């Protein structure tokens, strides 16, 4: 049954109660849009910080950047806060800003369809419920759908198996033969955290990761006191942190041609750490053969030294199959395993993740099919032509790699401007024009030659930065430029209709 003659249940539905959804709710409320609901699949808020509880979990940029600009904390325990503090920060934000009562947990969205006559979206939940909204804000993030490896025999493994994003704390690793598949951002935190308690840790690496020194330290009570009471201290810490992240990722990746020295200095620091490895063969295996920036680098002072431990074995031969007793590699070696940890990451730009449910716009066109035909693209990373009243926090070419919190605030500034214009005009349909979308897509592609991704050194990086089309749909811009654009893009790039 259509919704053409019914008033939508809500003015706005936000999908996801991670920090994107929390930020969206706070900014909607602040702008006077109070008829909204946040739908969350899980049984708690925080998104990745609710689901991910593995040993060693922590932020990978300084905490002074990994927080909302309007809710800066002075009580982080470390420069790089552990995961439990980010989970607590999420709980703090929903309570302080009074949005908890509009968050519905254990509500998984299974599909969304745009009703062209009513100018509204109908959403279906996994339980069969249907609810309607004038506008939808997709806030599901990219680190929400675990990506298990496609390895024969994995279902026949007789031991205990778990993905890093769904850690089973009832499993005792003490004295066990443990294998970790994957050496990405999760793997490099897990490996040194569990190496001290297991009997044998076998690490299966497909592609080595650039690991940089982590400028981490505990924040003493005195330091926290300075942050709390000294005028401007929190702002100064944030700006210093922002500058560090801008230099180590944004400038190094998107402006690689302009600032080649940044990449060279980063690689030199990583090579210095690698010289700590005592076994030259292991050191060689851990050394990337692609340029820094081709895939997500990581920061750790413990990962590289972990491979000097006698109970840690690095395996780079390809995995042929998982057997009931362990892992068999292509060289015929069978490694006995009690516990198998899949640190294999998430569906990022893969099918089934952006968003993680069927989304049908004008004419019944499915969003992922549209992207398959036209390549991943979205105006300012927010809107796609043919999908009116639908806005994304993390759409293609929206995130430049700085702070995810900066992205949330930037995109919500964009979205709120659209909603306010629609309310002022009495419009019920807001849609980016094909011309404006084309202009933005051409502008980001024009900047490709300056990005590290397209300078010929990333072919063997196995990076999730690249989608099936060979594109790397990150926004090639400075953080300040993205923020400036969100406040000043021409609203006439959208068509507003009643």
C-alpha positions in Angstrom: 0.0 0.0 0.0 1.4 3.4 -0.9 1.6 6.5 1.3 0.4 9.0 -1.2 -2.5 10.3 0.9 -1.0 9.9 4.3 1.0 12.3 6.4 4.5 10.8 7.0 5.1 9.3 10.5 8.1 11.6 10.9 9.6 14.6 9.2 13.1 12.9 9.3 14.3 9.4 9.9 18.0 9.0 10.7 19.3 5.5 10.0 22.1 4.5 12.4 23.0 5.6 16.0 26.7 5.7 15.7 28.4 9.0 16.0 27.0 10.0 12.6 23.4 9.4 13.8 24.1 11.0 17.1 25.6 14.1 15.5 22.6 14.2 13.0 20.1 14.1 15.9 21.9 16.8 17.8 22.1 19.1 14.8 18.5 18.5 13.8 17.3 19.3 17.2 19.5 22.4 17.4 18.0 23.6 14.1 14.4 23.2 15.2 13.7 19.9 13.4 12.3 17.9 16.3 10.0 15.4 14.6 12.7 12.8 13.9 13.6 9.3 15.0 16.9 7.5 14.9 16.7 3.8 14.0 19.6 1.6 15.2 20.1 -2.1 14.4 22.1 -2.7 17.6 21.2 -2.8 21.2 23.2 0.3 22.1 24.5 3.6 20.7 28.0 4.3 19.5 28.2 2.3 16.2 31.6 1.0 15.7 32.5 1.7 19.3 29.5 -0.3 20.4 30.2 -3.3 18.3 34.0 -3.3 18.4 35.3 -4.4 21.9 38.4 -6.4 20.9 41.6 -6.3 23.0 43.7 -3.2 22.4 41.0 -1.2 20.7 41.6 2.5 20.6 41.3 5.5 18.3 43.9 5.9 15.5 43.9 9.7 15.5 44.4 11.9 18.6 41.3 12.1 20.8 41.4 15.9 20.6 40.3 15.5 17.0 38.1 12.5 17.5 35.3 14.3 19.2 32.6 16.9 18.3 33.9 20.5 18.1 30.9 21.5 20.2 31.6 18.9 22.9 35.3 18.9 23.6 36.3 16.7 26.5 39.1 17.3 28.9 39.1 13.9 30.6 40.5 11.5 28.0 42.8 9.1 29.7 45.3 9.1 26.9 46.2 11.1 23.7 44.7 8.2 21.8 41.7 7.1 23.9 40.8 3.5 24.3 37.5 2.2 22.8 35.6 2.1 26.1 36.0 5.9 26.4 34.5 6.5 23.0 31.6 4.3 23.9 31.1 6.3 27.1 31.4 9.5 25.1 28.6 8.4 22.8 26.4 7.7 25.8 27.3 11.1 27.3 26.4 12.9 24.1 22.9 11.3 23.7 22.1 12.2 27.3 23.5 15.7 27.4 21.8 16.8 24.3 18.5 15.1 25.1 18.1 12.8 22.0 18.0 9.4 23.7 14.2 9.3 23.7 14.2 9.6 19.9 16.5 6.6 19.3 15.0 3.2 18.7 17.4 0.4 19.3 17.1 -3.2 17.9 15.4 -1.7 14.8 17.1 -2.8 11.6 16.1 -1.1 8.4 15.7 -3.7 5.6 14.6 -1.4 2.7 13.5 2.0 1.6 11.3 3.2 -1.3 10.5 6.7 -2.4 6.8 7.4 -3.1 6.8 10.0 -5.9 3.3 11.1 -5.4 3.6 11.7 -1.6 7.2 12.9 -1.8 8.1 10.7 1.1 10.1 7.6 1.9 8.7 4.3 3.2 11.1 2.3 5.3 10.7 -1.4 6.1 12.3 -2.9 9.1 13.6 -6.5 9.5 10.6 -7.2 11.8 8.1 -6.2 9.1 7.2 -2.8 10.4 6.7 0.0 7.9 7.2 3.7 8.7 7.3 6.8 6.6 9.4 10.0 6.5 9.6 13.1 4.5 13.4 13.0 4.6 15.9 10.2 5.4 19.5 10.8 6.6 21.7 7.8 6.0 24.2 7.6 8.9 25.2 3.9 8.8 28.9 4.5 8.4 31.4 2.2 6.7 32.7 0.2 9.6 29.4 -1.5 10.5 29.2 -4.6 8.2 32.0 -7.1 9.1 33.6 -8.7 6.0 34.4 -12.4 6.5 37.2 -13.8 4.3 36.2 -15.9 1.3 38.3 -19.0 2.3 37.2 -22.6 1.6 36.4 -24.7 4.7 35.9 -21.8 7.1 32.6 -23.2 8.1 34.1 -26.5 9.0 36.6 -25.1 11.6 36.2 -27.1 14.8 37.7 -24.6 17.1 36.4 -21.2 18.2 36.1 -18.5 15.6 35.2 -14.8 15.8 35.5 -11.6 13.8 37.3 -8.7 15.4 34.1 -6.6 15.2 32.1 -9.2 17.2 34.6 -10.2 19.9 33.6 -13.0 22.2 34.9 -12.2 25.6 33.9 -15.5 27.0 36.7 -17.1 25.0 39.8 -17.5 27.1 43.0 -17.1 25.0 45.4 -18.0 27.8 47.7 -20.8 26.7 45.9 -21.3 23.4 47.2 -21.7 19.8 45.7 -18.6 18.2 45.7 -17.4 14.6 44.9 -13.9 13.4 44.0 -13.4 9.7 44.6 -9.9 8.7 47.0 -7.1 9.5 44.9 -4.0 9.0 43.8 -1.4 11.5 42.1 -3.9 13.8 44.8 -6.6 13.5 47.7 -4.4 14.5 45.9 -3.5 17.7 44.8 -7.0 18.5 48.1 -8.8 17.8 50.3 -7.1 20.4 47.4 -7.0 22.9 47.0 -10.8 22.9 50.6 -11.9 22.2 51.4 -11.8 25.9 48.8 -14.3 27.0 48.6 -16.9 24.2 50.9 -19.8 23.8 51.4 -19.4 20.1 50.2 -16.6 17.8 50.3 -17.1 14.1 49.7 -14.0 12.0 48.5 -14.5 8.4 49.4 -11.5 6.4 48.3 -10.8 2.8 49.6 -7.3 2.5 52.0 -5.5 4.9 50.8 -2.2 6.4 52.7 1.0 6.9 53.0 1.4 10.6 54.1 4.8 12.0 55.1 5.8 15.5 52.2 6.6 17.7 52.6 9.8 19.7 50.6 8.5 22.5 50.9 9.0 26.3 48.7 9.0 29.3 47.1 12.3 30.2 47.9 13.0 33.9 45.4 14.6 36.2 47.5 17.8 35.9 47.2 17.7 32.1 43.5 17.1 32.3 43.2 20.0 34.8 45.0 22.3 32.4 42.6 21.2 29.5 39.6 21.8 31.7 40.5 25.1 33.4 43.1 26.9 31.3 41.4 29.4 28.8 41.7 28.1 25.3 43.6 24.9 26.2 41.0 22.5 24.7 40.9 24.6 21.5 44.7 24.7 21.3 44.9 21.0 21.7 42.3 20.4 19.1 44.0 22.7 16.5 47.4 21.0 17.1 45.7 17.6 16.7 43.9 18.7 13.6 47.1 20.0 12.0 48.8 16.7 12.7 46.1 14.7 11.1 45.8 17.1 8.2 49.6 16.7 7.5 49.8 12.9 8.0 46.8 12.0 5.8 45.0 14.8 4.0 48.1 16.5 2.6 50.1 13.3 2.2 47.3 11.5 0.3 45.3 14.1 -1.6 48.2 16.5 -2.3 51.0 14.0 -2.8 52.3 15.7 -5.9 52.4 19.0 -4.2 54.0 17.8 -0.9 56.1 14.7 -1.8 58.3 15.3 1.2 55.5 14.4 3.7 55.2 10.9 2.3 59.0 10.5 2.3 59.3 11.6 5.9 56.5 9.2 6.9 58.1 6.3 5.1 61.4 7.1 6.7 59.8 7.0 10.2 58.2 3.6 9.4 61.5 2.2 8.1 63.2 3.2 11.3 60.6 1.2 13.3 61.1 -1.8 11.0 64.8 -1.8 11.9 63.7 -2.9 15.3 62.9 -6.4 13.8 65.7 -8.8 14.6 65.0 -11.3 11.9 65.8 -9.8 8.5 63.4 -12.2 6.7 60.5 -11.1 8.9 61.6 -7.4 8.5 61.4 -7.8 4.7 58.0 -9.4 4.9 56.7 -6.6 7.0 58.0 -3.9 4.6 55.3 -2.6 2.2 56.0 -2.5 -1.5 53.6 0.4 -2.2 53.7 4.1 -1.3 52.5 5.4 2.1 48.9 6.5 1.7 47.8 3.9 -0.8 45.9 2.2 1.9 45.0 3.1 5.5 48.3 3.4 7.5 48.3 2.8 11.2 50.0 4.1 14.3 51.4 1.7 16.9 54.5 1.5 19.1 53.8 -2.2 19.9 52.9 -3.9 16.6 56.3 -4.1 15.0 58.2 -5.2 18.2 55.6 -8.0 18.7 57.2 -9.9 15.9 60.4 -10.2 18.0 58.5 -12.4 20.4 59.3 -16.1 20.2 55.7 -17.1 20.3 54.7 -14.9 17.3 55.0 -16.3 13.8 54.4 -14.3 10.6 53.1 -16.2 7.7 52.8 -14.6 4.2 52.1 -17.7 2.1 48.5 -17.6 0.8 45.8 -19.5 2.7 44.6 -22.4 0.7 41.9 -23.6 3.1 40.6 -23.7 6.7 40.6 -27.2 8.0 38.8 -28.5 11.1 42.1 -28.3 13.0 43.6 -25.1 11.7 44.9 -23.3 8.6 46.5 -24.8 5.5 48.6 -22.6 3.3 49.6 -23.1 -0.4 53.0 -24.4 0.6 51.3 -27.4 2.2 51.9 -26.4 5.8 49.1 -27.1 8.3 49.1 -24.8 11.3 47.1 -26.1 14.3 44.8 -23.5 15.7 42.5 -23.5 18.8 41.0 -20.0 18.2 40.7 -18.3 14.8 40.4 -14.4 14.8 39.2 -12.8 11.6 40.7 -9.3 11.5 39.5 -9.0 7.9 37.8 -5.6 8.1 34.5 -4.4 6.8 32.5 -3.9 3.7 33.4 -0.4 2.8 32.7 0.4 -0.8 31.5 -3.1 -1.4 28.0 -4.0 -2.6 25.6 -4.2 0.4 27.1 -1.5 2.5 26.3 2.0 1.2 23.6 1.8 2.5 23.3 -1.8 3.9 19.8 -2.2 2.6 17.9 -1.9 -0.7 17.1 1.8 -1.5 14.8 2.6 -4.4 14.4 6.2 -5.7 12.5 7.7 -8.6 11.2 5.2 -11.0 12.1 2.3 -8.7 15.8 2.7 -9.5 18.0 0.9 -6.9 20.8 3.1 -5.5 23.6 0.5 -5.8 22.5 -0.3 -9.4 22.6 3.4 -10.2 26.2 3.5 -8.8 27.1 0.3 -10.7 26.0 2.1 -13.9 27.3 5.5 -13.2 30.2 4.9 -10.7 30.1 5.9 -7.1 29.3 9.6 -6.9 27.3 12.1 -4.8 27.1 15.8 -4.7 29.4 17.0 -1.9 29.2 13.4 -0.7 25.6 14.1 0.4 23.0 13.7 -2.4 22.4 11.6 -5.5 20.1 12.7 -8.4 17.0 10.6 -8.7 16.9 10.0 -4.9 15.0 13.1 -3.5 14.8 13.8 0.2 17.7 11.3 0.8 20.9 12.6 2.4 24.1 10.7 3.4 26.7 11.6 6.0 29.3 9.3 4.4 28.4 9.3 0.7 31.0 9.0 -2.1 33.5 11.8 -2.2 32.3 13.2 1.1 35.1 12.2 3.5 38.6 13.6 3.0 40.2 11.3 5.6 40.6 13.8 8.5 38.4 13.5 11.5 35.2 11.6 11.1 33.6 14.0 13.5 34.6 16.9 11.3 32.8 15.1 8.4 29.6 14.7 10.5 29.5 18.4 11.3 30.3 19.4 7.8 27.7 17.2 6.2 25.0 18.1 8.7 25.6 21.8 8.0 24.9 21.0 4.4 21.8 18.9 5.1 20.3 21.4 7.6 20.7 24.2 5.0 18.6 22.1 2.6 16.0 21.3 5.2 15.7 25.0 6.3 15.3 26.1 2.6 12.6 23.5 2.0 10.7 24.6 5.2 11.0 28.2 4.1 9.7 27.5 0.6 7.0 25.1 1.7 8.7 22.4 -0.4 8.2 18.7 0.1 10.8 17.5 -2.4 14.5 18.3 -2.4 16.6 16.9 -5.1 20.1 17.6 -6.4 20.1 18.5 -10.0 22.0 16.2 -12.5 24.0 19.2 -13.7 25.2 20.2 -10.2 26.1 16.5 -9.5 28.0 16.2 -12.7 29.9 19.5 -12.0 31.0 18.2 -8.6 31.9 14.8 -9.9 34.1 16.3 -12.6 35.7 18.6 -10.1 36.8 15.8 -7.8 38.1 13.7 -10.7 40.1 16.7 -12.0 42.2 16.6 -8.8 43.1 12.9 -9.2 46.6 13.5 -10.7 47.7 15.0 -7.4 46.5 12.1 -5.2 48.8 9.3 -4.1 46.1 6.8 -5.2 46.6 7.5 -8.9 50.4 8.0 -9.1 51.1 4.4 -10.1 52.4 3.0 -6.8 49.2 1.5 -5.3 48.6 -1.5 -7.6 49.6 -4.1 -5.1 48.3 -2.5 -1.9 45.0 -4.4 -1.7 43.4 -1.2 -0.4 39.7 -0.9 0.5 40.1 2.7 -0.6 39.4 1.5 -4.1 35.9 0.5 -5.3 35.0 -2.0 -8.1 35.4 0.8 -10.7 39.0 1.5 -9.7 38.0 4.8 -8.1 39.0 6.0 -4.7 35.9 7.9 -3.7 37.4 10.2 -1.0 37.0 13.9 -1.2 40.3 15.4 -2.5 40.2 18.6 -0.5 41.5 20.3 2.6 39.3 20.0 5.7 38.7 23.8 5.8 37.6 23.8 2.2 35.0 21.1 2.8 33.7 22.9 5.8 33.6 26.2 3.9 31.7 24.6 1.0 29.1 23.1 3.3 28.2 26.6 4.5 28.3 28.3 1.1 27.4 25.9 -1.7 24.7 27.3 -3.9 21.3 26.0 -2.7 20.0 26.5 -6.2 22.1 23.4 -7.1 19.0 21.6 -5.6 15.5 21.6 -7.0 12.9 22.4 -4.3 9.3 21.5 -5.2 6.0 21.2 -3.4 
